[in-house]
Amino acid sequence: MSPILLAIESSCDETSASIIQHGKVLNNVIASQSIHQKYGGVVPELASRAHQQNILMVVNECLSTSGISKKELNAIAFTRGPGLMGSLLVGVSFAKGMAWSLGLPLIEVNHMEAHVLAHFIDEPKPVFPFLCLTVSGGHTQIVLVEDYLNMKVIGETQDDAVGEAFDKAAKMMGLPYPGGPLIDQYAKLGNAKAYKFSETTMAGLDFSFSGIKTSLLYFLRDQKKLDPRFVEKNRDDICASLQRSLVDMLLQKVKKAAKETGIRQVAIAGGVSANSGLRDGLKKIAEELGWTIFIPEFQYCTDNAAMIAMAAHYKYLKGEFCTLDVAPVAYMAIGD
């Protein structure tokens, strides 16, 4: 039977709900949290409180706009991890309570696996096996995807995630949170070869972004001593140069992974997959090497319940349910 599922996402600072019917996502309702901007980053306690305020409204809107009633649902899905524990608790508790009240089974979803499966929401869809570069504020991984529920991490960051590097760099430059999209915006106006930042080289397919972050910190410190308005005067060139370096670091490893595995289907996923420099760089390499690439719609790049719904759909078909004693986990690796 092809199910009708309600999916809930609450891993960080976005409360989202989605309905999937017969493998087709009907909607994707998202409530974002602006309160974190004044603090320059996500404040976990404030995030969990905002989820408590938003989740009933978001779920009700999701049901009403889909035209699906609660009685028609076959299961409730939710993000179990990874994420902020307080935020996850809100979504998990709501899903458990709703499932119990309706007598429905529960489906737990790995947030990172769901990012990969976002590529199956719309056409074109990848053919197995393929490589997926998952890039976000908390993760940077190269994933070998052999089936919907069979994935293996073959390379990952050993320190900062690339999204974290973008946001920390923006903070050093005095840009508001979230800084990654602003760096992308200003980079379009700058010279990507204006400045060179030191990069950490890792063996194999792993990444390290702490070195380039430190290089930028010292560079800005030294330049500000000479000219306090240096960042203001050269903002676009700094952003363009930094973004070029970070994107190059990502794509070099993806090229290496494709060469080692012989796989020519390559996808990107996660919040940083919305970055225009990464998208353009991947397209350029694909043309040079004859890859088939998959780039998600912007609404499926950041945290959203549509990707949770898609992952839950495949778990439902395999009969992978969980019990009411399931608990959220802050860290959850792909394959767990």
Backbone torsions as a table, in degrees:
resi	resn	phi	psi	omega
1	MET	NA	135.6	177.0
2	SER	-88.5	120.2	-166.6
3	PRO	-87.6	167.1	168.2
4	ILE	-113.4	118.9	-173.3
5	LEU	-124.6	146.9	169.3
6	LEU	-105.6	129.6	-179.9
7	ALA	-119.2	142.3	-178.4
8	ILE	-125.8	132.9	178.4
9	GLU	-123.5	127.6	179.6
10	SER	-151.6	39.7	-171.6
11	SER	-76.1	-26.0	-176.7
12	CYS	-140.1	-101.6	-174.3
13	ASP	-122.1	23.4	173.5
14	GLU	-131.8	128.5	175.9
15	THR	-97.5	124.4	-174.5
16	SER	-141.3	149.9	175.5
17	ALA	-141.6	148.5	-177.3
18	SER	-149.3	148.2	174.1
19	ILE	-111.2	132.2	173.5
20	ILE	-120.4	132.1	-178.0
21	GLN	-128.2	121.2	179.6
22	HIS	54.0	38.1	177.4
23	GLY	81.6	4.0	180.0
24	LYS	-114.4	125.2	179.3
25	VAL	-73.5	124.6	-177.5
26	LEU	-89.4	-33.2	179.9
27	ASN	-159.9	172.7	-176.7
28	ASN	-153.1	87.2	-175.2
29	VAL	-89.5	127.8	-177.0
30	ILE	-131.8	131.6	171.8
31	ALA	-113.9	112.5	179.8
32	SER	-87.6	164.1	-177.5
33	GLN	-117.7	114.7	-178.8
34	SER	-90.0	-10.4	-173.4
35	ILE	-62.6	-23.9	-175.3
36	HIS	-76.0	-16.0	-175.9
37	GLN	-60.8	-37.8	-177.8
38	LYS	-69.9	-15.7	-178.9
39	TYR	-103.8	-3.8	178.4
40	GLY	74.6	17.9	179.8
41	GLY	169.6	169.6	-177.3
42	VAL	-73.6	126.9	175.9
43	VAL	-98.9	111.6	-172.0
44	PRO	-53.0	-44.3	-177.7
45	GLU	-64.6	-41.4	178.7
46	LEU	-67.1	-35.2	178.9
47	ALA	-63.3	-45.4	-178.6
48	SER	-65.6	-37.4	177.7
49	ARG	-64.3	-41.5	179.8
50	ALA	-64.8	-37.6	176.5
51	HIS	-61.1	-41.3	179.3
52	GLN	-61.7	-37.0	179.9
53	GLN	-73.7	-31.7	-171.0
54	ASN	-96.2	-25.8	-163.6
55	ILE	-65.2	-41.0	-179.8
56	LEU	-65.2	-43.1	178.6
57	MET	-60.8	-44.6	-177.6
58	VAL	-65.5	-44.9	179.6
59	VAL	-64.8	-42.6	178.2
60	ASN	-61.8	-42.3	178.4
61	GLU	-65.4	-38.4	179.3
62	CYS	-61.4	-45.9	179.5
63	LEU	-66.0	-44.3	-176.3
64	SER	-67.3	-39.6	-178.1
65	THR	-77.5	-18.6	179.6
66	SER	-85.1	-21.7	-175.7
67	GLY	78.4	11.7	-179.9
68	ILE	-102.2	133.8	177.0
69	SER	-92.3	160.3	179.4
70	LYS	-59.1	-32.7	-178.0
71	LYS	-68.2	-20.3	-179.2
72	GLU	-85.8	-12.0	-176.6
73	LEU	-69.7	144.7	177.0
74	ASN	-103.3	-19.1	179.5
75	ALA	-169.3	162.9	175.8
76	ILE	-116.7	128.8	179.0
77	ALA	-113.1	155.2	-178.2
78	PHE	-155.4	158.1	173.6
79	THR	-79.0	121.0	176.8
80	ARG	-89.4	-31.9	-179.2
81	GLY	171.7	174.1	-6.6
82	PRO	-77.9	167.8	179.6
83	GLY	162.0	-169.0	177.0
84	LEU	-77.9	128.9	-172.7
85	MET	-58.2	-45.6	-179.5
86	GLY	-62.5	-40.2	179.0
87	SER	-67.5	-44.3	178.7
88	LEU	-61.1	-39.5	-179.2
89	LEU	-57.6	-37.7	-179.1
90	VAL	-63.9	-49.5	-178.7
91	GLY	-66.8	-42.6	-179.5
92	VAL	-64.5	-45.3	-179.0
93	SER	-63.3	-41.9	179.6
94	PHE	-64.1	-44.9	-178.6
95	ALA	-63.3	-42.2	179.8
96	LYS	-64.5	-43.9	179.6
97	GLY	-64.0	-41.5	-179.1
98	MET	-69.1	-41.9	179.7
99	ALA	-63.8	-42.7	179.5
100	TRP	-63.0	-43.2	-177.7
101	SER	-66.6	-29.4	-178.3
102	LEU	-99.1	-4.3	-179.0
103	GLY	68.7	36.0	-176.3
104	LEU	-108.5	152.6	175.4
105	PRO	-73.4	159.5	179.8
106	LEU	-109.2	146.3	175.6
107	ILE	-129.4	118.9	176.1
108	GLU	-88.3	144.1	-176.8
109	VAL	-129.4	136.2	172.3
110	ASN	-79.3	120.9	-175.1
111	HIS	-56.8	-41.6	-177.1
112	MET	-72.4	-36.9	175.5
113	GLU	-64.5	-35.4	179.3
114	ALA	-65.2	-37.8	176.2
115	HIS	-56.7	-42.5	179.1
116	VAL	-64.4	-44.0	-175.8
117	LEU	-75.5	-5.6	173.1
118	ALA	-58.8	-21.9	179.7
119	HIS	-71.3	-8.1	179.7
120	PHE	-103.1	9.1	177.5
121	ILE	-73.4	-46.0	-177.6
122	ASP	-129.0	164.9	172.7
123	GLU	-78.1	152.7	-5.4
124	PRO	-78.0	152.6	-178.3
125	LYS	-113.8	143.5	179.7
126	PRO	-66.5	157.9	173.4
127	VAL	-109.9	136.6	-178.5
128	PHE	-71.9	145.7	-6.6
129	PRO	-84.7	155.8	173.6
130	PHE	-143.7	164.5	177.2
131	LEU	-101.5	141.3	176.5
132	CYS	-130.8	122.8	173.4
133	LEU	-89.2	109.0	179.2
134	THR	-98.9	119.5	-172.7
135	VAL	-132.6	124.1	-178.0
136	SER	-153.2	-170.9	178.7
137	GLY	-71.5	-20.1	-177.8
138	GLY	-116.4	-12.3	-174.4
139	HIS	-141.9	145.6	167.9
140	THR	-140.9	111.4	-173.2
141	GLN	-143.4	148.9	166.9
142	ILE	-106.5	121.4	-173.5
143	VAL	-114.7	129.4	171.5
144	LEU	-89.3	115.7	-175.1
145	VAL	-106.0	110.7	-177.3
146	GLU	-100.8	-20.7	176.8
147	ASP	-163.2	174.1	-177.8
148	TYR	-54.7	-38.7	-176.3
149	LEU	-120.1	21.1	179.2
150	ASN	-128.6	96.8	-177.0
151	MET	-132.2	151.6	-179.8
152	LYS	-140.4	129.5	176.1
153	VAL	-78.5	122.2	-179.8
154	ILE	-110.2	-4.0	175.8
155	GLY	-166.0	142.8	-179.9
156	GLU	-158.4	165.1	179.0
157	THR	-69.5	146.0	178.1
158	GLN	-101.2	0.5	177.1
159	ASP	-148.8	-110.3	180.0
160	ASP	-69.6	149.0	166.7
161	ALA	-80.8	159.0	-176.4
162	VAL	-66.5	-34.1	177.4
163	GLY	-64.8	-37.2	176.3
164	GLU	-65.4	-39.0	178.2
165	ALA	-63.2	-41.6	177.2
166	PHE	-60.7	-48.8	-175.9
167	ASP	-68.1	-38.6	178.4
168	LYS	-68.1	-38.1	177.2
169	ALA	-63.2	-42.0	178.4
170	ALA	-61.9	-39.5	178.8
171	LYS	-64.6	-38.7	176.6
172	MET	-61.1	-31.3	-178.3
173	MET	-88.6	-0.6	179.2
174	GLY	82.3	17.9	179.5
175	LEU	-87.7	147.8	-179.0
176	PRO	-72.1	160.4	176.7
177	TYR	-84.0	142.5	-4.7
178	PRO	-79.3	131.3	-171.5
179	GLY	-85.3	-22.6	-178.0
180	GLY	-55.5	-50.4	178.4
181	PRO	-61.7	-32.0	178.4
182	LEU	-69.9	-40.2	176.0
183	ILE	-59.8	-42.2	177.9
184	ASP	-61.4	-42.3	-179.3
185	GLN	-63.9	-47.8	-178.4
186	TYR	-72.7	-29.0	-179.3
187	ALA	-62.1	-30.5	179.4
188	LYS	-64.2	-20.4	-177.1
189	LEU	-100.0	-5.2	-171.7
190	GLY	-109.8	177.3	177.2
191	ASN	-95.4	113.6	-175.2
192	ALA	-71.0	-10.8	-179.9
193	LYS	-108.7	13.2	-176.8
194	ALA	-67.6	-38.2	-175.9
195	TYR	-136.0	153.5	178.7
196	LYS	-120.8	128.8	179.5
197	PHE	-114.3	143.4	-178.9
198	SER	-66.9	141.6	-179.9
199	GLU	-122.7	147.0	176.1
200	THR	-90.1	129.0	179.8
201	THR	-97.0	125.7	179.3
202	MET	-110.7	148.1	177.3
203	ALA	-72.6	157.0	175.9
204	GLY	64.2	-136.4	-176.2
205	LEU	-107.2	11.2	-179.6
206	ASP	-82.3	161.4	-177.9
207	PHE	-120.0	158.5	168.9
208	SER	-147.6	126.1	-178.7
209	PHE	-116.1	2.3	179.7
210	SER	-68.5	-33.4	-178.0
211	GLY	-65.8	-45.8	-179.1
212	ILE	-68.5	-32.4	176.7
213	LYS	-64.9	-44.0	178.5
214	THR	-66.5	-38.9	178.2
215	SER	-60.3	-43.4	178.2
216	LEU	-64.3	-41.2	-179.4
217	LEU	-58.1	-49.8	-179.6
218	TYR	-68.0	-37.0	178.6
219	PHE	-61.4	-48.1	-179.7
220	LEU	-66.3	-38.5	178.4
221	ARG	-60.8	-46.7	-178.4
222	ASP	-67.3	-40.6	-178.4
223	GLN	-69.9	-35.2	179.2
224	LYS	-67.8	-27.2	176.1
225	LYS	-65.0	-35.0	-179.9
226	LEU	-81.9	-35.7	-178.3
227	ASP	-150.2	105.8	-178.9
228	PRO	-57.2	-21.5	-178.8
229	ARG	-100.9	18.1	-175.4
230	PHE	-57.7	-47.6	-177.9
231	VAL	-63.0	-43.6	179.9
232	GLU	-60.3	-41.8	-177.4
233	LYS	-74.4	-29.1	-171.7
234	ASN	-121.2	21.0	-174.6
235	ARG	-53.3	-47.5	-175.5
236	ASP	-64.7	-42.4	179.9
237	ASP	-68.0	-38.0	178.0
238	ILE	-63.2	-47.0	-179.1
239	CYS	-63.0	-43.0	-178.9
240	ALA	-65.2	-41.8	-179.7
241	SER	-67.4	-43.0	179.0
242	LEU	-64.6	-46.1	-178.5
243	GLN	-62.6	-40.8	178.3
244	ARG	-59.3	-43.6	-179.2
245	SER	-63.6	-46.2	-178.5
246	LEU	-65.5	-43.0	179.0
247	VAL	-64.3	-42.3	178.7
248	ASP	-60.4	-40.8	179.3
249	MET	-61.5	-40.2	178.9
250	LEU	-66.9	-49.6	-172.4
251	LEU	-73.0	-28.8	175.4
252	GLN	-60.7	-41.9	180.0
253	LYS	-70.9	-36.1	178.6
254	VAL	-65.9	-40.9	176.3
255	LYS	-60.4	-42.4	179.4
256	LYS	-64.0	-42.4	179.1
257	ALA	-63.7	-42.4	179.8
258	ALA	-64.3	-39.0	179.4
259	LYS	-67.4	-42.3	-177.6
260	GLU	-69.8	-36.0	-176.9
261	THR	-92.3	-20.8	-175.8
262	GLY	77.5	10.0	-179.1
263	ILE	-87.5	132.7	-176.2
264	ARG	-114.9	6.5	173.1
265	GLN	-103.4	119.7	-172.7
266	VAL	-131.4	132.4	179.3
267	ALA	-124.0	160.7	171.3
268	ILE	-126.5	151.8	-177.7
269	ALA	-154.2	163.8	-179.1
270	GLY	96.3	169.3	-173.6
271	GLY	-56.1	-39.3	-177.6
272	VAL	-73.7	-11.7	176.2
273	SER	-69.0	-7.8	173.8
274	ALA	-81.8	-10.7	-177.1
275	ASN	-65.6	127.6	-176.0
276	SER	-67.5	-33.3	178.5
277	GLY	-65.0	-41.0	177.9
278	LEU	-67.3	-43.0	179.4
279	ARG	-62.0	-46.7	-179.1
280	ASP	-66.3	-40.2	179.8
281	GLY	-64.4	-40.0	179.0
282	LEU	-66.0	-40.5	178.8
283	LYS	-63.0	-39.7	-179.6
284	LYS	-65.3	-45.4	179.0
285	ILE	-64.8	-39.2	179.8
286	ALA	-60.2	-39.9	178.5
287	GLU	-66.7	-38.7	-178.5
288	GLU	-70.4	-39.5	-171.6
289	LEU	-105.5	-2.6	178.4
290	GLY	74.8	31.1	177.1
291	TRP	-78.6	156.6	164.6
292	THR	-103.5	122.4	-174.1
293	ILE	-116.0	157.0	-178.3
294	PHE	-134.0	120.8	-177.4
295	ILE	-124.1	121.8	-174.4
296	PRO	-72.1	158.1	171.0
297	GLU	-61.3	153.6	-176.6
298	PHE	-57.3	-37.7	-177.2
299	GLN	-67.5	-18.3	178.8
300	TYR	-102.6	6.0	176.9
301	CYS	-81.7	-51.8	-180.0
302	THR	-77.5	174.7	-177.7
303	ASP	-60.3	129.2	-177.2
304	ASN	-156.4	157.7	-177.3
305	ALA	-84.3	-15.4	178.8
306	ALA	-62.3	-40.6	179.4
307	MET	-69.4	-33.3	176.0
308	ILE	-65.3	-40.6	178.8
309	ALA	-62.4	-42.4	-179.0
310	MET	-65.3	-43.2	177.0
311	ALA	-62.0	-41.5	-179.7
312	ALA	-64.5	-34.2	179.0
313	HIS	-57.6	-46.9	-178.3
314	TYR	-71.5	-32.3	177.1
315	LYS	-69.8	-36.8	177.7
316	TYR	-62.0	-44.3	-178.9
317	LEU	-62.4	-26.6	178.5
318	LYS	-95.4	1.2	178.1
319	GLY	71.9	29.9	-178.7
320	GLU	-93.9	93.3	-179.7
321	PHE	-113.4	165.8	177.4
322	CYS	-125.6	167.5	-177.6
323	THR	-96.2	171.6	-177.1
324	LEU	-69.9	-11.8	178.8
325	ASP	-88.9	7.8	178.6
326	VAL	-61.9	142.1	-179.2
327	ALA	-125.5	149.8	177.5
328	PRO	-69.4	156.0	177.4
329	VAL	-132.9	131.4	-177.8
330	ALA	-68.4	-35.0	177.6
331	TYR	-117.1	129.6	-179.0
332	MET	-148.4	110.6	-177.4
333	ALA	-78.9	155.3	173.0
334	ILE	-60.1	131.1	-177.0
335	GLY	100.6	-15.2	178.5
336	ASP	-75.0	NA	NA
